[in-house]
Amino acid sequence: MFERRSPVALGLATCMLATGLPPTLASAADAGFAGTPSVRYDHGTVGVVVRFDRAPQQLSRVELFTAPSLRRGERIERAHGGNTLGTVGRRANHCYVAEAARPEPRSALRDGARWEVGLSDAAKRITETTRVTLRHERGSGWVSEAARRLGCFDAER
């Protein structure tokens, strides 16, 4: 597949040895949270606006999860809801919006409840978590304000 002396092959092999995962899985959720994500819910759907410290290598394989408690390294076996991350604001600011998946369905979401938002890799393993406060909000008007608060848009000149 690669030449024996290829730096690419060496890098991929090192990645596989260090993580025990294929390179595509190891790099799927290499980003971390920058700031506190904004989380809103309505009718059992939980929306999240998040900013990462860098762009995830494989955005299509990254998912956001939310639950009262999530732990780094936890593997999510079943997920309810959720969708892929969409870019919000300037692409260079690494901001995204998505419906967060939940490990178990919960119909009793409460305004002001303290939950965790977790970032997962392609293997649905939580790689990063942060504590957030759930807020009830109807509609999607909150997305642009949350993105602005996280610094997703450049300052107007």
MDAnalysis code that builds the backbone (N, CA, C; Angstrom):
import MDAnalysis as mda
import numpy as np

u = mda.Universe.empty(471, n_residues=157, atom_resindex=np.repeat(np.arange(157), 3), trajectory=True)
u.add_TopologyAttr("name", ["N", "CA", "C"] * 157)
u.add_TopologyAttr("resid", np.arange(1, 158))
u.add_TopologyAttr("resname", ["MET", "PHE", "GLU", "ARG", "ARG", "SER", "PRO", "VAL", "ALA", "LEU", "GLY", "LEU", "ALA", "THR", "CYS", "MET", "LEU", "ALA", "THR", "GLY", "LEU", "PRO", "PRO", "THR", "LEU", "ALA", "SER", "ALA", "ALA", "ASP", "ALA", "GLY", "PHE", "ALA", "GLY", "THR", "PRO", "SER", "VAL", "ARG", "TYR", "ASP", "HIS", "GLY", "THR", "VAL", "GLY", "VAL", "VAL", "VAL", "ARG", "PHE", "ASP", "ARG", "ALA", "PRO", "GLN", "GLN", "LEU", "SER", "ARG", "VAL", "GLU", "LEU", "PHE", "THR", "ALA", "PRO", "SER", "LEU", "ARG", "ARG", "GLY", "GLU", "ARG", "ILE", "GLU", "ARG", "ALA", "HIS", "GLY", "GLY", "ASN", "THR", "LEU", "GLY", "THR", "VAL", "GLY", "ARG", "ARG", "ALA", "ASN", "HIS", "CYS", "TYR", "VAL", "ALA", "GLU", "ALA", "ALA", "ARG", "PRO", "GLU", "PRO", "ARG", "SER", "ALA", "LEU", "ARG", "ASP", "GLY", "ALA", "ARG", "TRP", "GLU", "VAL", "GLY", "LEU", "SER", "ASP", "ALA", "ALA", "LYS", "ARG", "ILE", "THR", "GLU", "THR", "THR", "ARG", "VAL", "THR", "LEU", "ARG", "HIS", "GLU", "ARG", "GLY", "SER", "GLY", "TRP", "VAL", "SER", "GLU", "ALA", "ALA", "ARG", "ARG", "LEU", "GLY", "CYS", "PHE", "ASP", "ALA", "GLU", "ARG"])
u.atoms.positions = np.array([
    [0.829, -1.185, 0.000],
    [0.000, 0.000, 0.000],
    [0.872, 1.247, 0.000],
    [1.828, 1.378, 0.911],
    [2.750, 2.498, 0.956],
    [4.172, 1.972, 0.791],
    [5.033, 2.823, 0.313],
    [6.440, 2.443, 0.279],
    [6.957, 2.239, 1.691],
    [7.884, 1.357, 1.836],
    [8.403, 1.028, 3.155],
    [8.968, 2.252, 3.875],
    [9.614, 3.177, 3.164],
    [10.256, 4.339, 3.802],
    [9.373, 5.590, 3.783],
    [8.161, 5.467, 3.335],
    [7.279, 6.620, 3.211],
    [6.973, 7.245, 4.572],
    [7.130, 8.580, 4.704],
    [6.778, 9.241, 5.961],
    [5.293, 9.110, 6.262],
    [4.456, 9.037, 5.223],
    [3.017, 8.871, 5.431],
    [2.749, 7.525, 6.077],
    [3.369, 6.474, 5.555],
    [3.171, 5.139, 6.113],
    [3.642, 5.076, 7.556],
    [4.776, 5.706, 7.842],
    [5.292, 5.733, 9.200],
    [4.321, 6.456, 10.133],
    [3.783, 7.572, 9.676],
    [2.824, 8.338, 10.481],
    [1.552, 7.547, 10.752],
    [1.036, 6.867, 9.729],
    [-0.173, 6.063, 9.905],
    [0.088, 4.895, 10.847],
    [1.204, 4.253, 10.684],
    [1.536, 3.122, 11.556],
    [1.693, 3.590, 12.998],
    [2.334, 4.726, 13.211],
    [2.512, 5.271, 14.557],
    [1.154, 5.583, 15.177],
    [0.265, 6.164, 14.386],
    [-1.079, 6.494, 14.857],
    [-1.817, 5.231, 15.285],
    [-1.733, 4.176, 14.483],
    [-2.419, 2.926, 14.796],
    [-1.842, 2.279, 16.048],
    [-0.531, 2.305, 16.187],
    [0.097, 1.700, 17.360],
    [-0.230, 2.479, 18.628],
    [-0.207, 3.789, 18.544],
    [-0.419, 4.627, 19.720],
    [-1.853, 4.554, 20.234],
    [-2.825, 4.455, 19.329],
    [-4.226, 4.498, 19.740],
    [-4.905, 3.148, 19.715],
    [-4.359, 2.205, 18.961],
    [-5.014, 0.917, 18.819],
    [-6.184, 0.980, 17.853],
    [-6.370, 2.112, 17.207],
    [-7.463, 2.291, 16.265],
    [-6.910, 2.555, 14.877],
    [-7.685, 2.251, 13.843],
    [-7.263, 2.664, 12.508],
    [-7.150, 4.186, 12.464],
    [-6.299, 4.739, 11.589],
    [-6.088, 6.190, 11.563],
    [-7.366, 6.979, 11.355],
    [-8.320, 6.487, 10.583],
    [-9.549, 7.234, 10.349],
    [-10.349, 7.376, 11.633],
    [-10.317, 6.369, 12.496],
    [-11.039, 6.463, 13.754],
    [-10.266, 7.282, 14.773],
    [-8.967, 7.167, 14.752],
    [-8.153, 7.881, 15.729],
    [-8.260, 9.384, 15.546],
    [-8.423, 9.852, 14.328],
    [-8.438, 11.287, 14.083],
    [-9.837, 11.866, 13.937],
    [-10.876, 11.073, 14.118],
    [-12.232, 11.542, 13.863],
    [-12.656, 12.665, 14.797],
    [-12.295, 12.607, 16.062],
    [-12.711, 13.641, 17.005],
    [-11.495, 14.183, 17.747],
    [-10.571, 14.730, 17.008],
    [-9.350, 15.245, 17.605],
    [-9.488, 16.672, 18.108],
    [-10.628, 17.290, 17.902],
    [-10.854, 18.659, 18.350],
    [-11.376, 18.658, 19.783],
    [-11.260, 19.804, 20.432],
    [-11.787, 19.966, 21.788],
    [-12.689, 21.192, 21.840],
    [-13.456, 21.325, 22.909],
    [-14.361, 22.455, 23.050],
    [-13.581, 23.745, 23.318],
    [-14.036, 24.826, 22.702],
    [-13.513, 26.169, 22.967],
    [-14.703, 26.979, 23.466],
    [-14.739, 27.252, 24.723],
    [-15.894, 27.931, 25.300],
    [-16.973, 26.924, 25.676],
    [-18.054, 27.416, 26.263],
    [-19.157, 26.559, 26.684],
    [-20.218, 26.518, 25.600],
    [-20.567, 25.321, 25.114],
    [-21.603, 25.212, 24.087],
    [-22.934, 25.760, 24.588],
    [-23.750, 26.235, 23.670],
    [-25.087, 26.704, 23.989],
    [-26.055, 25.570, 23.660],
    [-26.902, 25.201, 24.623],
    [-27.805, 24.062, 24.462],
    [-29.235, 24.514, 24.710],
    [-30.113, 24.244, 23.738],
    [-31.533, 24.584, 23.851],
    [-32.354, 23.361, 23.470],
    [-33.532, 23.242, 24.075],
    [-34.392, 22.116, 23.741],
    [-35.823, 22.579, 23.521],
    [-36.564, 21.793, 22.757],
    [-37.981, 22.000, 22.534],
    [-38.575, 20.688, 22.044],
    [-39.644, 20.244, 22.655],
    [-40.330, 19.005, 22.273],
    [-39.390, 17.813, 22.174],
    [-38.482, 17.645, 23.092],
    [-37.601, 16.487, 23.121],
    [-36.393, 16.565, 22.210],
    [-36.275, 17.627, 21.421],
    [-35.126, 17.811, 20.551],
    [-34.140, 18.753, 21.236],
    [-32.875, 18.348, 21.267],
    [-31.848, 19.159, 21.921],
    [-30.895, 19.693, 20.855],
    [-30.849, 21.023, 20.709],
    [-29.952, 21.674, 19.750],
    [-28.711, 22.209, 20.452],
    [-27.587, 22.145, 19.756],
    [-26.316, 22.598, 20.339],
    [-25.579, 23.474, 19.338],
    [-25.065, 24.604, 19.812],
    [-24.121, 25.417, 19.049],
    [-22.806, 25.306, 19.791],
    [-21.763, 24.892, 19.078],
    [-20.484, 24.602, 19.710],
    [-19.346, 25.196, 18.898],
    [-18.281, 25.576, 19.594],
    [-17.055, 26.017, 18.928],
    [-15.922, 25.110, 19.388],
    [-15.134, 24.628, 18.425],
    [-13.995, 23.763, 18.730],
    [-12.704, 24.550, 18.635],
    [-11.658, 24.052, 19.270],
    [-10.360, 24.712, 19.227],
    [-9.670, 24.530, 17.875],
    [-10.116, 23.561, 17.108],
    [-9.622, 23.346, 15.738],
    [-10.670, 22.523, 15.001],
    [-10.562, 22.465, 13.700],
    [-11.531, 21.718, 12.907],
    [-11.316, 20.217, 13.067],
    [-12.379, 19.460, 13.297],
    [-12.234, 18.004, 13.330],
    [-11.762, 17.501, 11.973],
    [-10.893, 16.489, 11.962],
    [-10.357, 15.967, 10.704],
    [-11.439, 15.364, 9.827],
    [-12.378, 14.649, 10.424],
    [-13.441, 14.010, 9.660],
    [-14.782, 14.425, 10.251],
    [-15.266, 15.560, 9.841],
    [-16.479, 16.138, 10.400],
    [-17.673, 15.191, 10.291],
    [-17.772, 14.435, 9.211],
    [-18.921, 13.557, 9.021],
    [-18.954, 12.417, 10.036],
    [-17.848, 12.145, 10.714],
    [-17.793, 11.051, 11.685],
    [-17.913, 11.527, 13.125],
    [-17.974, 12.825, 13.338],
    [-18.063, 13.384, 14.684],
    [-19.531, 13.576, 15.044],
    [-19.885, 13.240, 16.292],
    [-21.245, 13.447, 16.774],
    [-21.207, 14.140, 18.125],
    [-22.274, 14.863, 18.416],
    [-22.451, 15.461, 19.733],
    [-23.522, 14.674, 20.469],
    [-23.253, 14.365, 21.735],
    [-24.209, 13.678, 22.586],
    [-24.501, 14.554, 23.779],
    [-25.685, 14.390, 24.354],
    [-26.021, 15.101, 25.574],
    [-26.769, 14.161, 26.498],
    [-26.471, 14.261, 27.784],
    [-27.088, 13.434, 28.809],
    [-26.778, 14.052, 30.172],
    [-27.506, 13.636, 31.210],
    [-27.195, 14.162, 32.537],
    [-25.749, 13.881, 32.947],
    [-25.197, 12.768, 32.453],
    [-23.821, 12.417, 32.802],
    [-23.174, 11.664, 31.643],
    [-22.018, 12.123, 31.211],
    [-21.207, 11.448, 30.203],
    [-19.776, 11.418, 30.712],
    [-19.041, 10.362, 30.380],
    [-17.649, 10.248, 30.799],
    [-16.752, 10.077, 29.589],
    [-15.564, 10.661, 29.655],
    [-14.572, 10.439, 28.595],
    [-14.268, 8.954, 28.514],
    [-14.195, 8.448, 27.292],
    [-13.921, 7.034, 27.076],
    [-15.173, 6.178, 27.037],
    [-16.304, 6.728, 27.471],
    [-17.565, 5.978, 27.453],
    [-17.968, 5.684, 26.009],
    [-18.409, 4.471, 25.762],
    [-18.871, 4.084, 24.428],
    [-20.396, 4.116, 24.420],
    [-20.964, 4.800, 23.443],
    [-22.413, 4.916, 23.317],
    [-22.900, 3.777, 22.420],
    [-23.655, 2.873, 22.990],
    [-24.144, 1.708, 22.236],
    [-25.356, 2.052, 21.382],
    [-26.300, 2.820, 21.957],
    [-27.514, 3.195, 21.228],
    [-27.702, 4.697, 21.328],
    [-28.110, 5.295, 20.253],
    [-28.326, 6.745, 20.253],
    [-29.727, 7.052, 19.743],
    [-30.319, 8.079, 20.312],
    [-31.649, 8.521, 19.914],
    [-31.548, 9.959, 19.430],
    [-32.030, 10.219, 18.206],
    [-31.969, 11.559, 17.640],
    [-30.574, 11.884, 17.147],
    [-30.344, 13.153, 16.927],
    [-29.030, 13.611, 16.490],
    [-28.930, 13.736, 14.983],
    [-28.017, 14.570, 14.539],
    [-27.709, 14.709, 13.123],
    [-26.272, 15.192, 12.975],
    [-25.819, 15.276, 11.736],
    [-24.438, 15.690, 11.495],
    [-24.280, 17.181, 11.771],
    [-23.058, 17.569, 12.055],
    [-22.761, 18.957, 12.378],
    [-22.772, 19.815, 11.123],
    [-23.374, 20.988, 11.231],
    [-23.364, 21.968, 10.155],
    [-22.569, 23.178, 10.588],
    [-21.878, 23.801, 9.672],
    [-21.049, 24.964, 9.989],
    [-21.925, 26.196, 10.222],
    [-21.561, 26.991, 11.211],
    [-22.229, 28.264, 11.471],
    [-21.130, 29.314, 11.642],
    [-21.327, 30.502, 11.066],
    [-20.298, 31.542, 11.139],
    [-19.180, 31.262, 10.150],
    [-18.034, 31.896, 10.375],
    [-16.870, 31.693, 9.498],
    [-16.286, 30.316, 9.705],
    [-16.001, 29.627, 8.638],
    [-15.456, 28.268, 8.705],
    [-14.162, 28.243, 9.532],
    [-13.361, 29.286, 9.439],
    [-12.082, 29.346, 10.153],
    [-12.263, 29.412, 11.674],
    [-13.464, 29.729, 12.138],
    [-13.704, 29.817, 13.582],
    [-14.151, 28.485, 14.189],
    [-14.349, 27.466, 13.368],
    [-14.659, 26.100, 13.809],
    [-15.925, 26.026, 14.667],
    [-16.998, 26.655, 14.205],
    [-18.267, 26.646, 14.927],
    [-19.273, 25.776, 14.182],
    [-20.074, 25.043, 14.955],
    [-21.005, 24.099, 14.355],
    [-22.319, 24.105, 15.126],
    [-23.385, 23.699, 14.434],
    [-24.701, 23.561, 15.037],
    [-25.221, 22.172, 14.674],
    [-25.901, 21.528, 15.628],
    [-26.432, 20.186, 15.383],
    [-27.505, 19.856, 16.407],
    [-28.305, 18.870, 16.078],
    [-29.181, 18.253, 17.062],
    [-28.333, 17.206, 17.769],
    [-28.254, 17.281, 19.073],
    [-27.445, 16.326, 19.832],
    [-28.201, 15.017, 20.003],
    [-27.495, 13.925, 19.869],
    [-28.074, 12.606, 20.126],
    [-28.056, 12.356, 21.632],
    [-28.919, 11.448, 22.078],
    [-28.941, 11.090, 23.489],
    [-28.806, 9.583, 23.636],
    [-28.033, 9.131, 24.608],
    [-27.876, 7.692, 24.816],
    [-29.187, 7.004, 25.171],
    [-30.090, 7.731, 25.802],
    [-31.413, 7.193, 26.105],
    [-32.420, 8.318, 25.952],
    [-33.621, 7.988, 25.468],
    [-34.601, 9.064, 25.270],
    [-35.082, 9.615, 26.613],
    [-35.272, 10.896, 26.672],
    [-35.795, 11.547, 27.880],
    [-36.856, 12.537, 27.441],
    [-38.050, 12.373, 27.961],
    [-39.114, 13.308, 27.609],
    [-39.187, 14.453, 28.607],
    [-38.627, 14.281, 29.791],
    [-38.721, 15.295, 30.838],
    [-37.464, 16.157, 30.884],
    [-37.236, 16.936, 29.852],
    [-36.127, 17.888, 29.857],
    [-36.570, 19.087, 30.687],
    [-35.721, 19.553, 31.583],
    [-36.078, 20.659, 32.460],
    [-35.194, 21.862, 32.221],
    [-35.817, 23.024, 32.163],
    [-35.079, 24.271, 32.019],
    [-34.182, 24.463, 33.238],
    [-32.900, 24.726, 33.012],
    [-31.955, 24.954, 34.091],
    [-31.229, 23.704, 34.559],
    [-31.589, 22.540, 34.016],
    [-30.918, 21.300, 34.427],
    [-29.462, 21.313, 33.950],
    [-28.564, 20.750, 34.762],
    [-27.143, 20.665, 34.410],
    [-26.891, 19.321, 33.740],
    [-26.453, 19.340, 32.491],
    [-26.163, 18.141, 31.712],
    [-24.744, 18.231, 31.175],
    [-24.320, 17.181, 30.515],
    [-23.018, 17.124, 29.844],
    [-23.244, 17.099, 28.334],
    [-22.379, 17.773, 27.609],
    [-22.307, 17.635, 26.155],
    [-21.015, 16.891, 25.886],
    [-21.108, 15.855, 25.071],
    [-19.930, 15.057, 24.755],
    [-19.673, 15.014, 23.264],
    [-18.414, 15.017, 22.908],
    [-17.964, 14.900, 21.526],
    [-17.507, 13.468, 21.335],
    [-17.983, 12.814, 20.263],
    [-17.603, 11.418, 20.054],
    [-16.862, 11.242, 18.741],
    [-16.115, 10.160, 18.669],
    [-15.404, 9.810, 17.446],
    [-16.249, 8.830, 16.628],
    [-15.685, 8.294, 15.564],
    [-16.407, 7.399, 14.669],
    [-16.834, 6.114, 15.363],
    [-16.168, 5.733, 16.418],
    [-16.512, 4.513, 17.152],
    [-17.558, 4.795, 18.238],
    [-18.131, 6.003, 18.218],
    [-19.108, 6.454, 19.210],
    [-18.555, 6.386, 20.630],
    [-17.274, 6.728, 20.767],
    [-16.628, 6.799, 22.063],
    [-16.473, 8.283, 22.417],
    [-16.893, 8.659, 23.615],
    [-16.825, 10.053, 24.052],
    [-15.351, 10.439, 24.249],
    [-14.925, 11.470, 23.528],
    [-13.527, 11.905, 23.607],
    [-13.348, 13.179, 24.420],
    [-14.419, 13.951, 24.577],
    [-14.344, 15.236, 25.276],
    [-15.721, 15.530, 25.848],
    [-15.789, 16.094, 27.060],
    [-17.077, 16.482, 27.647],
    [-16.972, 17.872, 28.259],
    [-18.115, 18.501, 28.402],
    [-18.202, 19.779, 29.102],
    [-19.592, 19.897, 29.714],
    [-19.683, 20.569, 30.854],
    [-20.949, 20.751, 31.579],
    [-21.690, 21.939, 30.998],
    [-23.010, 21.787, 30.796],
    [-23.845, 22.853, 30.239],
    [-25.152, 22.952, 31.023],
    [-25.875, 24.027, 30.783],
    [-27.192, 24.224, 31.372],
    [-28.229, 24.171, 30.258],
    [-29.238, 23.310, 30.415],
    [-30.309, 23.213, 29.422],
    [-31.215, 24.428, 29.529],
    [-31.610, 24.951, 28.399],
    [-32.558, 26.060, 28.339],
    [-33.646, 25.714, 27.344],
    [-34.890, 26.034, 27.702],
    [-36.009, 25.798, 26.799],
    [-36.129, 26.979, 25.845],
    [-36.261, 26.692, 24.568],
    [-36.345, 27.752, 23.556],
    [-37.133, 27.222, 22.368],
    [-38.094, 27.972, 21.912],
    [-38.850, 27.591, 20.711],
    [-38.223, 28.262, 19.498],
    [-38.185, 27.545, 18.387],
    [-37.644, 28.101, 17.159],
    [-36.130, 28.043, 17.123],
    [-35.572, 28.643, 16.071],
    [-34.114, 28.576, 15.889],
    [-33.449, 29.951, 15.985],
    [-34.163, 30.966, 16.440],
    [-33.596, 32.303, 16.543],
    [-32.413, 32.406, 17.492],
    [-32.288, 31.488, 18.410],
    [-31.204, 31.508, 19.397],
    [-29.861, 31.130, 18.793],
    [-29.861, 30.442, 17.647],
    [-28.625, 29.921, 17.062],
    [-27.644, 31.055, 16.741],
    [-28.107, 32.102, 16.058],
    [-27.184, 33.175, 15.677],
    [-26.652, 33.920, 16.901],
    [-27.482, 34.103, 17.927],
    [-27.014, 34.772, 19.148],
    [-25.983, 33.910, 19.875],
    [-26.222, 32.610, 19.942],
    [-25.268, 31.700, 20.584],
    [-23.949, 31.682, 19.810],
    [-24.041, 31.656, 18.487],
    [-22.833, 31.663, 17.650],
    [-22.055, 32.966, 17.840],
    [-22.755, 34.073, 17.937],
    [-22.099, 35.357, 18.162],
    [-21.395, 35.370, 19.517],
    [-22.062, 34.843, 20.559],
    [-21.469, 34.790, 21.896],
    [-20.201, 33.941, 21.927],
    [-20.173, 32.865, 21.128],
    [-18.998, 31.990, 21.066],
    [-17.883, 32.543, 20.167],
    [-18.140, 33.642, 19.456],
    [-17.129, 34.231, 18.605],
    [-17.050, 33.602, 17.220],
    [-18.171, 33.106, 16.736],
    [-18.191, 32.431, 15.445],
    [-18.212, 33.386, 14.263],
    [-18.603, 34.630, 14.509],
    [-18.634, 35.649, 13.464],
    [-17.532, 36.650, 13.733],
    [-16.964, 37.194, 12.696],
    [-15.942, 38.236, 12.874],
    [-16.620, 39.510, 13.355],
    [-15.896, 40.304, 14.097],
    [-16.420, 41.587, 14.550],
    [-16.689, 42.465, 13.337],
    [-17.832, 43.160, 13.390],
    [-18.169, 44.034, 12.272],
    [-17.289, 45.258, 12.286],
    [-16.891, 45.666, 11.124],
    [-15.973, 46.798, 11.002],
    [-16.712, 48.095, 10.908],
])
